[in-house]
Amino acid sequence: MQRASLKYVWLTYRRDQLWFPAALLVLFLVFVLALRHPAARFTLARAYLGFVLPLSAGLLAAYAVLDDPALELRFATPQRALTTLLERVGLILGVHAVAALAFEVAGVGLGIDLAPFGGVFERQLLWLVPMLALTALGAAGSLAGAQNVVGAFLVGGLWLVELMMRGWCEQNAKPLFVFLGVFAPADPALLFNRCTLLGVALGLLLVGWRLLLRRERYL
């Protein structure tokens, strides 16, 4: 049963959720190759890992569940709502995680030094925590509004507002500042910030799960 479910997810999976992250990866690698100065390469790497990947994952997550050509048929199966949500969101996270790791490996070969963000584990948190937060927001937002565009708007809006109001967020909303690890990797409040964002992501996924139980809203 599980194997059949995964096969169905793959067959109905939007291919742009595969080629779009791959295209972004290739694009940024080309940009990095075109630049020679180490500082410029570091800036591009930080932008890709800390800003672009989380935004891409969040936007695609907004379309992950409801943008299914056979949604009504899927709801007619006995598959649990939580399984449906985790399968769809998990594939997006997995694809973007592979892209992030591939970029980091390529970056090592190109001499990009990500040491300012900490050790190997901390460097993964640089993109993983914002990605989880925005992905959960995109999925829960689309389910709450019963429209894909609602989740995409929430993700894009939060991403833009927090970048434009960086100073205010660092002073007044530090626990919920998605990009604190990118801008201030040595901030003493970073651990609490990441724990808070992970908690919020988990809470949003639970909200999405509860909303998905009301299947009649999406038919």
C-alpha positions as CSV (number, residue, x, y, z in Angstrom):
1,M,0.0,0.0,0.0
2,Q,2.8,2.4,0.9
3,R,4.7,1.6,-2.3
4,A,1.6,2.3,-4.4
5,S,1.0,5.6,-2.6
6,L,4.5,6.7,-3.3
7,K,4.2,5.7,-6.9
8,Y,1.0,7.7,-7.2
9,V,2.7,10.7,-5.6
10,W,5.5,10.4,-8.2
11,L,3.2,10.1,-11.1
12,T,1.1,13.1,-10.1
13,Y,4.0,15.1,-8.9
14,R,4.4,18.4,-10.7
15,R,7.7,18.2,-12.7
16,D,8.4,21.9,-12.2
17,Q,8.9,21.1,-8.5
18,L,11.9,19.1,-9.8
19,W,13.3,21.2,-12.6
20,F,12.8,24.5,-10.9
21,P,15.2,23.8,-7.9
22,A,17.6,22.2,-10.4
23,A,17.5,25.3,-12.6
24,L,18.1,27.6,-9.7
25,L,21.1,25.4,-8.7
26,V,22.6,25.6,-12.1
27,L,21.9,29.3,-12.5
28,F,23.7,30.2,-9.2
29,L,26.6,27.9,-10.0
30,V,27.0,29.7,-13.3
31,F,27.0,33.0,-11.5
32,V,29.6,31.8,-9.1
33,L,31.8,30.6,-11.9
34,A,31.5,34.0,-13.6
35,L,32.8,35.8,-10.5
36,R,36.4,35.6,-9.4
37,H,36.4,37.6,-6.2
38,P,36.0,35.4,-3.0
39,A,33.8,38.0,-1.3
40,A,31.4,38.1,-4.3
41,R,31.2,34.3,-4.4
42,F,30.5,34.2,-0.7
43,T,27.7,36.7,-1.1
44,L,26.1,34.6,-3.9
45,A,26.4,31.4,-1.8
46,R,24.8,33.1,1.2
47,A,22.0,34.5,-1.0
48,Y,21.3,31.1,-2.6
49,L,21.4,29.0,0.6
50,G,19.8,31.5,3.0
51,F,17.3,33.3,0.9
52,V,16.6,31.7,-2.5
53,L,16.2,28.1,-1.5
54,P,13.8,28.8,1.4
55,L,11.6,31.0,-0.8
56,S,11.6,28.4,-3.6
57,A,10.6,25.6,-1.2
58,G,7.9,27.7,0.4
59,L,6.3,28.8,-2.9
60,L,6.3,25.2,-4.2
61,A,4.9,23.9,-0.9
62,A,1.9,26.3,-1.4
63,Y,1.0,24.2,-4.5
64,A,2.0,20.8,-3.1
65,V,-1.3,19.4,-1.8
66,L,-4.2,21.1,-3.6
67,D,-2.7,21.3,-7.0
68,D,-3.4,17.7,-7.7
69,P,-5.3,16.7,-10.9
70,A,-6.9,13.8,-9.1
71,L,-7.5,15.4,-5.8
72,E,-11.1,14.1,-5.5
73,L,-10.0,10.6,-6.3
74,R,-7.2,10.8,-3.7
75,F,-9.6,12.0,-1.0
76,A,-11.7,8.9,-1.8
77,T,-8.9,6.6,-0.7
78,P,-8.4,5.6,2.9
79,Q,-5.0,7.3,3.0
80,R,-4.5,9.5,6.1
81,A,-4.4,13.2,5.7
82,L,-1.1,13.4,7.6
83,T,0.5,11.0,5.2
84,T,-0.7,13.0,2.2
85,L,0.7,16.2,3.7
86,L,4.0,14.7,4.7
87,E,4.5,13.0,1.3
88,R,3.9,16.2,-0.7
89,V,5.9,18.5,1.6
90,G,8.6,15.9,2.2
91,L,9.4,15.6,-1.5
92,I,9.8,19.3,-1.9
93,L,12.1,19.5,1.2
94,G,14.1,16.5,-0.1
95,V,14.7,18.0,-3.6
96,H,15.8,21.3,-2.1
97,A,18.0,19.6,0.4
98,V,19.8,17.7,-2.4
99,A,20.2,21.0,-4.2
100,A,21.6,22.7,-1.1
101,L,24.1,19.9,-0.5
102,A,25.1,19.8,-4.1
103,F,25.8,23.6,-4.0
104,E,27.9,23.2,-0.9
105,V,30.0,20.4,-2.4
106,A,30.5,22.5,-5.5
107,G,31.3,25.5,-3.4
108,V,34.1,23.6,-1.7
109,G,35.7,22.9,-5.1
110,L,35.3,26.6,-6.0
111,G,36.9,27.8,-2.8
112,I,33.8,29.3,-1.2
113,D,34.4,29.5,2.5
114,L,31.2,29.2,4.6
115,A,33.1,29.0,7.9
116,P,31.5,32.3,9.1
117,F,28.3,30.3,9.5
118,G,29.9,27.8,11.8
119,G,30.8,24.1,11.4
120,V,29.3,21.6,9.0
121,F,26.1,21.1,11.1
122,E,25.5,24.8,11.6
123,R,25.9,25.4,7.9
124,Q,23.0,23.1,7.2
125,L,20.8,24.9,9.7
126,L,21.5,28.1,7.7
127,W,19.1,26.9,5.0
128,L,17.2,24.1,6.7
129,V,15.5,26.2,9.4
130,P,14.2,29.0,7.1
131,M,13.2,26.4,4.6
132,L,11.2,24.4,7.1
133,A,9.5,27.6,8.3
134,L,8.5,28.9,4.9
135,T,7.5,25.4,3.6
136,A,5.2,24.9,6.5
137,L,3.7,28.3,6.1
138,G,3.1,27.8,2.4
139,A,1.4,24.4,2.9
140,A,-0.7,25.5,5.8
141,G,-1.6,28.9,4.2
142,S,-2.9,27.3,1.0
143,L,-5.0,24.8,3.1
144,A,-6.3,27.5,5.3
145,G,-7.4,29.7,2.4
146,A,-8.4,26.7,0.3
147,Q,-6.4,28.2,-2.5
148,N,-2.8,27.8,-3.6
149,V,-2.3,31.5,-4.1
150,V,-3.0,32.2,-0.4
151,G,0.0,30.1,0.7
152,A,2.2,31.6,-2.0
153,F,1.2,35.1,-1.0
154,L,2.0,34.5,2.7
155,V,5.4,33.0,1.9
156,G,6.4,35.8,-0.5
157,G,5.0,38.5,1.7
158,L,6.8,37.3,4.8
159,W,10.0,36.8,2.9
160,L,9.9,40.3,1.4
161,V,8.8,42.1,4.6
162,E,11.5,40.5,6.8
163,L,14.2,41.3,4.3
164,M,13.0,44.9,3.9
165,M,12.6,45.4,7.6
166,R,15.7,43.5,8.7
167,G,16.7,46.1,11.3
168,W,13.3,46.2,12.9
169,C,13.0,42.4,12.9
170,E,16.4,42.0,14.6
171,Q,15.4,44.5,17.3
172,N,11.7,43.6,17.9
173,A,10.9,40.2,16.4
174,K,14.2,38.3,16.7
175,P,12.6,34.9,17.7
176,L,10.5,34.9,14.5
177,F,13.1,36.5,12.2
178,V,13.6,33.8,9.6
179,F,16.9,35.1,8.4
180,L,18.7,35.7,11.7
181,G,21.1,32.9,11.0
182,V,22.0,34.4,7.7
183,F,22.6,38.0,8.9
184,A,23.9,37.3,12.4
185,P,25.3,33.8,12.7
186,A,27.1,34.7,16.0
187,D,24.0,36.2,17.7
188,P,23.5,34.7,21.2
189,A,19.8,34.5,20.5
190,L,20.2,32.3,17.4
191,L,19.6,29.0,19.2
192,F,16.3,30.3,20.7
193,N,15.4,31.7,17.3
194,R,15.9,28.4,15.5
195,C,14.0,26.5,18.2
196,T,11.1,28.9,17.9
197,L,11.0,28.7,14.1
198,L,11.1,24.9,14.2
199,G,8.3,25.0,16.8
200,V,6.3,27.3,14.5
201,A,6.9,25.0,11.5
202,L,5.7,22.0,13.5
203,G,2.6,23.9,14.6
204,L,1.8,25.0,11.1
205,L,2.1,21.5,9.8
206,L,-0.3,20.3,12.5
207,V,-2.7,23.1,11.5
208,G,-2.4,22.0,7.9
209,W,-3.1,18.4,8.9
210,R,-6.2,19.3,10.8
211,L,-7.5,21.4,7.9
212,L,-6.8,18.6,5.5
213,L,-9.1,16.4,7.5
214,R,-12.0,18.6,6.3
215,R,-11.7,17.3,2.7
216,E,-15.0,18.7,1.6
217,R,-13.5,22.3,1.7
218,Y,-11.2,21.4,-1.2
219,L,-13.6,19.6,-3.6
